[in-house]
Amino acid sequence: MKASAMHKEVIIAAILMVLAWLALPLAAQVTVETYLKKGNEMLKVGNYAQAIADFTEAIKLDPKNIQAYNGRGVAYELEEKFDPAIDDFSKVIEINPQDAAAYLNRGISYRKQGLFDKSIDDFTKALKLDPKMADAYQNRGLAYQGKRDYDPAIADYNKAIELKADNAGAYVNRGLAYGNQGEIEQAIADFTKAIEIDPQIASAYQYRAIAYYGLGRFGQAWSDVRKAKVLGAQLDHDFVEKLRHATEGALEEK
């Protein structure tokens, strides 16, 4: 009887050990999800340092968690720590080469470093994986614009607008490209369209003021300057002074 009782105790202990072992991955997964949730919440409120810490804890528990690497990469990028951001996005691509968002995000970090060719390559890869990714077209347009290659930039903004008609940022960027090519009226049309979509977009008023100034339409330029200031735009002091002198000169001529 004693042997039988001992045998039962051994079996029970073994079962408990197996159950405990099976429960560990589930508990770890819950913890990973908790850190991911916290990290995303910190991203939303702009606490990037804490977001990085949370995503790092998630990675410690699950070293192949794509969401954690991607989230941490975004947090690094928003802190303008581009090298570790690129490392994290590259890790996502290593784990899943079909992740279009990782190519997009890495491309953004390259673009912000002024590495336009590398960024264009990444945006192109993202678009091969997801041909309807409007953000990839818009960011590739920005990269071309950074190279002062305005025709392909405008073509990419056109595509971004085609895929997302209410994309105010794409209209602003296309307007800048037109302006750099000397097509001022077309630039004004794009800035105006951006304002129609989003009346709070300060940059559109700011750039339209510059365009109006270039055409000698000083009254409209001042109207946009005032609106841009109300919306919090940091206007170039030299531009405002040029506009002031030009306006005074025009009044004297009258």
C-alpha positions as a LaTeX table, in Angstrom:
\begin{tabular}{lrrr}
\hline
Residue & $x$ (\AA) & $y$ (\AA) & $z$ (\AA) \\
\hline
Met1 & 0.00 & 0.00 & 0.00 \\
Lys2 & 2.78 & 2.36 & 0.88 \\
Ala3 & 4.47 & 1.72 & $-2.49$ \\
Ser4 & 1.17 & 2.33 & $-4.29$ \\
Ala5 & 0.60 & 5.60 & $-2.42$ \\
Met6 & 4.13 & 6.74 & $-3.20$ \\
His7 & 3.61 & 5.85 & $-6.86$ \\
Lys8 & 0.45 & 7.97 & $-6.96$ \\
Glu9 & 2.28 & 10.91 & $-5.35$ \\
Val10 & 5.04 & 10.68 & $-7.97$ \\
Ile11 & 2.45 & 10.66 & $-10.80$ \\
Ile12 & 0.62 & 13.65 & $-9.30$ \\
Ala13 & 3.88 & 15.55 & $-8.91$ \\
Ala14 & 4.82 & 14.78 & $-12.50$ \\
Ile15 & 1.41 & 15.96 & $-13.73$ \\
Leu16 & 1.75 & 19.19 & $-11.77$ \\
Met17 & 5.20 & 19.77 & $-13.25$ \\
Val18 & 3.87 & 19.25 & $-16.78$ \\
Leu19 & 0.95 & 21.60 & $-16.16$ \\
Ala20 & 3.30 & 24.23 & $-14.76$ \\
Trp21 & 5.58 & 23.86 & $-17.78$ \\
Leu22 & 2.63 & 24.20 & $-20.18$ \\
Ala23 & 1.43 & 27.30 & $-18.38$ \\
Leu24 & 4.74 & 29.16 & $-18.73$ \\
Pro25 & 4.47 & 30.07 & $-22.43$ \\
Leu26 & 0.91 & 31.36 & $-21.91$ \\
Ala27 & 1.99 & 33.49 & $-18.95$ \\
Ala28 & 4.92 & 34.84 & $-20.93$ \\
Gln29 & 2.66 & 35.63 & $-23.86$ \\
Val30 & 0.29 & 37.56 & $-21.61$ \\
Thr31 & 3.27 & 39.56 & $-20.32$ \\
Val32 & 4.48 & 40.27 & $-23.87$ \\
Glu33 & 1.00 & 41.53 & $-24.80$ \\
Thr34 & 1.00 & 43.70 & $-21.68$ \\
Tyr35 & 4.32 & 45.31 & $-22.62$ \\
Leu36 & 3.18 & 45.77 & $-26.23$ \\
Lys37 & 0.00 & 47.47 & $-25.07$ \\
Lys38 & 1.92 & 49.73 & $-22.68$ \\
Gly39 & 4.47 & 50.57 & $-25.36$ \\
Asn40 & 1.79 & 51.55 & $-27.85$ \\
Glu41 & 0.05 & 53.68 & $-25.24$ \\
Met42 & 3.32 & 55.46 & $-24.50$ \\
Leu43 & 3.82 & 56.10 & $-28.22$ \\
Lys44 & 0.40 & 57.73 & $-28.44$ \\
Val45 & 1.11 & 60.15 & $-25.59$ \\
Gly46 & 4.61 & 60.96 & $-26.81$ \\
Asn47 & 6.55 & 59.25 & $-24.00$ \\
Tyr48 & 9.04 & 57.65 & $-26.37$ \\
Ala49 & 11.65 & 56.73 & $-23.75$ \\
Gln50 & 9.10 & 54.68 & $-21.82$ \\
Ala51 & 7.79 & 53.15 & $-25.05$ \\
Ile52 & 11.33 & 52.00 & $-25.87$ \\
Ala53 & 11.66 & 50.49 & $-22.38$ \\
Asp54 & 8.34 & 48.63 & $-22.71$ \\
Phe55 & 9.07 & 47.27 & $-26.17$ \\
Thr56 & 12.54 & 46.20 & $-24.98$ \\
Glu57 & 10.95 & 44.16 & $-22.18$ \\
Ala58 & 8.65 & 42.53 & $-24.72$ \\
Ile59 & 11.67 & 41.64 & $-26.88$ \\
Lys60 & 13.44 & 40.08 & $-23.88$ \\
Leu61 & 10.46 & 37.75 & $-23.45$ \\
Asp62 & 9.95 & 37.11 & $-27.15$ \\
Pro63 & 13.09 & 37.85 & $-29.21$ \\
Lys64 & 11.25 & 37.36 & $-32.51$ \\
Asn65 & 8.27 & 39.58 & $-31.80$ \\
Ile66 & 7.83 & 41.76 & $-34.89$ \\
Gln67 & 5.42 & 44.17 & $-33.20$ \\
Ala68 & 7.91 & 44.91 & $-30.46$ \\
Tyr69 & 10.81 & 45.61 & $-32.85$ \\
Asn70 & 8.58 & 47.71 & $-35.09$ \\
Gly71 & 7.16 & 49.69 & $-32.15$ \\
Arg72 & 10.59 & 50.29 & $-30.65$ \\
Gly73 & 11.92 & 51.33 & $-34.05$ \\
Val74 & 9.13 & 53.89 & $-34.41$ \\
Ala75 & 9.88 & 55.25 & $-30.93$ \\
Tyr76 & 13.60 & 55.56 & $-31.75$ \\
Glu77 & 12.75 & 57.27 & $-35.04$ \\
Leu78 & 10.47 & 59.78 & $-33.29$ \\
Glu79 & 13.32 & 60.52 & $-30.88$ \\
Glu80 & 15.52 & 61.06 & $-33.95$ \\
Lys81 & 17.73 & 58.13 & $-32.98$ \\
Phe82 & 17.84 & 56.84 & $-36.50$ \\
Asp83 & 20.60 & 54.21 & $-36.28$ \\
Pro84 & 18.89 & 52.05 & $-33.61$ \\
Ala85 & 15.58 & 52.61 & $-35.43$ \\
Ile86 & 17.09 & 51.24 & $-38.63$ \\
Asp87 & 18.52 & 48.28 & $-36.68$ \\
Asp88 & 15.05 & 47.44 & $-35.35$ \\
Phe89 & 13.32 & 47.73 & $-38.71$ \\
Ser90 & 16.08 & 45.61 & $-40.27$ \\
Lys91 & 15.43 & 42.96 & $-37.61$ \\
Val92 & 11.76 & 42.91 & $-38.59$ \\
Ile93 & 12.76 & 42.40 & $-42.22$ \\
Glu94 & 15.16 & 39.63 & $-41.20$ \\
Ile95 & 12.32 & 37.85 & $-39.37$ \\
Asn96 & 9.73 & 38.55 & $-42.08$ \\
Pro97 & 11.07 & 39.77 & $-45.46$ \\
Gln98 & 7.46 & 40.30 & $-46.63$ \\
Asp99 & 6.73 & 43.03 & $-44.06$ \\
Ala100 & 5.99 & 46.10 & $-46.20$ \\
Ala101 & 5.58 & 48.39 & $-43.17$ \\
Ala102 & 9.13 & 47.62 & $-42.01$ \\
Tyr103 & 10.54 & 48.73 & $-45.37$ \\
Leu104 & 8.40 & 51.88 & $-45.17$ \\
Asn105 & 9.58 & 52.69 & $-41.65$ \\
Arg106 & 13.22 & 51.98 & $-42.39$ \\
Gly107 & 12.95 & 54.13 & $-45.50$ \\
Ile108 & 11.61 & 57.02 & $-43.42$ \\
Ser109 & 14.61 & 56.78 & $-41.08$ \\
Tyr110 & 16.99 & 56.73 & $-44.05$ \\
Arg111 & 15.20 & 59.74 & $-45.58$ \\
Lys112 & 15.43 & 61.74 & $-42.36$ \\
Gln113 & 19.18 & 61.09 & $-42.34$ \\
Gly114 & 19.42 & 62.44 & $-45.87$ \\
Leu115 & 20.18 & 58.98 & $-47.28$ \\
Phe116 & 17.75 & 59.47 & $-50.13$ \\
Asp117 & 18.86 & 56.65 & $-52.43$ \\
Lys118 & 18.61 & 54.07 & $-49.65$ \\
Ser119 & 15.21 & 55.40 & $-48.66$ \\
Ile120 & 13.93 & 55.29 & $-52.25$ \\
Asp121 & 15.07 & 51.68 & $-52.49$ \\
Asp122 & 13.15 & 50.78 & $-49.31$ \\
Phe123 & 9.99 & 52.61 & $-50.38$ \\
Thr124 & 10.13 & 50.82 & $-53.73$ \\
Lys125 & 10.42 & 47.46 & $-51.96$ \\
Ala126 & 7.45 & 48.37 & $-49.76$ \\
Leu127 & 5.40 & 49.20 & $-52.86$ \\
Lys128 & 6.28 & 45.90 & $-54.52$ \\
Leu129 & 4.83 & 44.16 & $-51.47$ \\
Asp130 & 1.87 & 46.54 & $-51.14$ \\
Pro131 & 1.18 & 48.56 & $-54.33$ \\
Lys132 & $-1.60$ & 50.51 & $-52.60$ \\
Met133 & 0.53 & 51.88 & $-49.76$ \\
Ala134 & $-0.12$ & 55.62 & $-50.11$ \\
Asp135 & 2.43 & 56.52 & $-47.39$ \\
Ala136 & 5.20 & 54.80 & $-49.36$ \\
Tyr137 & 4.42 & 56.88 & $-52.45$ \\
Gln138 & 4.33 & 60.07 & $-50.41$ \\
Asn139 & 7.60 & 59.34 & $-48.62$ \\
Arg140 & 9.31 & 58.30 & $-51.84$ \\
Gly141 & 8.13 & 61.61 & $-53.28$ \\
Leu142 & 9.78 & 63.40 & $-50.34$ \\
Ala143 & 13.00 & 61.48 & $-50.97$ \\
Tyr144 & 13.00 & 62.44 & $-54.66$ \\
Gln145 & 12.27 & 66.01 & $-53.63$ \\
Gly146 & 15.22 & 65.87 & $-51.25$ \\
Lys147 & 17.34 & 65.05 & $-54.30$ \\
Arg148 & 15.70 & 67.96 & $-56.16$ \\
Asp149 & 14.30 & 65.45 & $-58.62$ \\
Tyr150 & 10.87 & 67.02 & $-58.88$ \\
Asp151 & 9.21 & 65.16 & $-61.76$ \\
Pro152 & 9.27 & 61.70 & $-60.10$ \\
Ala153 & 8.38 & 63.40 & $-56.80$ \\
Ile154 & 5.25 & 64.89 & $-58.37$ \\
Ala155 & 4.41 & 61.53 & $-59.96$ \\
Asp156 & 4.57 & 59.86 & $-56.54$ \\
Tyr157 & 2.44 & 62.57 & $-54.91$ \\
Asn158 & $-0.09$ & 62.10 & $-57.71$ \\
Lys159 & $-0.26$ & 58.40 & $-56.88$ \\
Ala160 & $-0.53$ & 59.07 & $-53.14$ \\
Ile161 & $-3.46$ & 61.43 & $-53.79$ \\
Glu162 & $-5.08$ & 58.92 & $-56.15$ \\
Leu163 & $-4.97$ & 56.29 & $-53.39$ \\
Lys164 & $-6.02$ & 58.70 & $-50.63$ \\
Ala165 & $-7.90$ & 61.73 & $-51.92$ \\
Asp166 & $-8.07$ & 63.45 & $-48.51$ \\
Asn167 & $-4.30$ & 63.40 & $-48.05$ \\
Ala168 & $-3.65$ & 67.07 & $-47.22$ \\
Gly169 & 0.07 & 66.44 & $-46.67$ \\
Ala170 & 0.50 & 65.07 & $-50.19$ \\
Tyr171 & $-1.06$ & 68.24 & $-51.63$ \\
Val172 & 1.30 & 70.41 & $-49.56$ \\
Asn173 & 4.32 & 68.40 & $-50.69$ \\
Arg174 & 3.23 & 68.42 & $-54.33$ \\
Gly175 & 2.68 & 72.17 & $-54.05$ \\
Leu176 & 6.26 & 72.59 & $-52.83$ \\
Ala177 & 7.53 & 70.52 & $-55.76$ \\
Tyr178 & 5.55 & 72.65 & $-58.22$ \\
Gly179 & 6.85 & 75.79 & $-56.53$ \\
Asn180 & 10.44 & 74.60 & $-56.85$ \\
Gln181 & 9.82 & 74.12 & $-60.55$ \\
Gly182 & 8.49 & 77.67 & $-60.86$ \\
Glu183 & 4.86 & 76.58 & $-61.34$ \\
Ile184 & 3.54 & 79.00 & $-58.74$ \\
Glu185 & $-0.14$ & 78.99 & $-59.68$ \\
Gln186 & $-0.22$ & 75.20 & $-59.54$ \\
Ala187 & 1.53 & 75.33 & $-56.17$ \\
Ile188 & $-1.09$ & 77.77 & $-54.85$ \\
Ala189 & $-3.87$ & 75.46 & $-56.11$ \\
Asp190 & $-2.36$ & 72.55 & $-54.17$ \\
Phe191 & $-1.88$ & 74.54 & $-50.97$ \\
Thr192 & $-5.48$ & 75.74 & $-51.27$ \\
Lys193 & $-6.71$ & 72.17 & $-51.73$ \\
Ala194 & $-4.76$ & 71.08 & $-48.64$ \\
Ile195 & $-6.46$ & 73.85 & $-46.64$ \\
Glu196 & $-9.88$ & 72.74 & $-47.90$ \\
Ile197 & $-9.16$ & 69.24 & $-46.63$ \\
Asp198 & $-7.61$ & 70.38 & $-43.34$ \\
Pro199 & $-8.20$ & 74.05 & $-42.39$ \\
Gln200 & $-5.76$ & 73.62 & $-39.46$ \\
Ile201 & $-2.73$ & 72.71 & $-41.58$ \\
Ala202 & $-0.40$ & 75.62 & $-40.80$ \\
Ser203 & 2.27 & 74.68 & $-43.34$ \\
Ala204 & $-0.16$ & 75.13 & $-46.26$ \\
Tyr205 & $-0.89$ & 78.74 & $-45.21$ \\
Gln206 & 2.82 & 79.36 & $-44.67$ \\
Tyr207 & 3.88 & 78.10 & $-48.10$ \\
Arg208 & 0.94 & 79.70 & $-49.87$ \\
Ala209 & 1.98 & 83.05 & $-48.36$ \\
Ile210 & 5.41 & 82.61 & $-49.92$ \\
Ala211 & 3.81 & 81.75 & $-53.26$ \\
Tyr212 & 1.55 & 84.80 & $-53.13$ \\
Tyr213 & 4.57 & 86.94 & $-52.30$ \\
Gly214 & 6.33 & 85.58 & $-55.38$ \\
Leu215 & 3.41 & 86.73 & $-57.52$ \\
Gly216 & 3.23 & 90.16 & $-55.88$ \\
Arg217 & $-0.10$ & 89.40 & $-54.21$ \\
Phe218 & 0.95 & 90.89 & $-50.89$ \\
Gly219 & $-2.48$ & 91.28 & $-49.31$ \\
Gln220 & $-3.22$ & 87.58 & $-49.72$ \\
Ala221 & 0.29 & 86.78 & $-48.47$ \\
Trp222 & $-0.33$ & 88.77 & $-45.26$ \\
Ser223 & $-3.66$ & 87.06 & $-44.73$ \\
Asp224 & $-1.93$ & 83.66 & $-44.88$ \\
Val225 & 0.93 & 84.84 & $-42.66$ \\
Arg226 & $-1.55$ & 85.85 & $-39.96$ \\
Lys227 & $-3.41$ & 82.54 & $-40.23$ \\
Ala228 & $-0.20$ & 80.53 & $-40.11$ \\
Lys229 & 0.86 & 82.39 & $-36.95$ \\
Val230 & $-2.49$ & 81.69 & $-35.28$ \\
Leu231 & $-2.00$ & 77.99 & $-36.04$ \\
Gly232 & 1.47 & 78.03 & $-34.47$ \\
Ala233 & 3.72 & 78.07 & $-37.54$ \\
Gln234 & 7.29 & 79.31 & $-37.03$ \\
Leu235 & 7.58 & 81.82 & $-39.86$ \\
Asp236 & 10.95 & 82.74 & $-41.31$ \\
His237 & 11.81 & 86.21 & $-40.03$ \\
Asp238 & 13.65 & 87.18 & $-43.22$ \\
Phe239 & 10.61 & 86.28 & $-45.33$ \\
Val240 & 8.28 & 88.38 & $-43.18$ \\
Glu241 & 10.67 & 91.34 & $-43.45$ \\
Lys242 & 10.88 & 90.94 & $-47.23$ \\
Leu243 & 7.10 & 90.87 & $-47.41$ \\
Arg244 & 6.90 & 93.98 & $-45.23$ \\
His245 & 9.37 & 95.93 & $-47.39$ \\
Ala246 & 7.69 & 94.78 & $-50.60$ \\
Thr247 & 4.29 & 95.86 & $-49.28$ \\
Glu248 & 5.62 & 99.27 & $-48.24$ \\
Gly249 & 7.26 & 99.69 & $-51.63$ \\
Ala250 & 4.04 & 98.84 & $-53.44$ \\
Leu251 & 2.13 & 101.40 & $-51.34$ \\
Glu252 & 4.72 & 104.09 & $-52.06$ \\
Glu253 & 4.40 & 103.48 & $-55.78$ \\
Lys254 & 0.69 & 104.17 & $-55.51$ \\
\hline
\end{tabular}
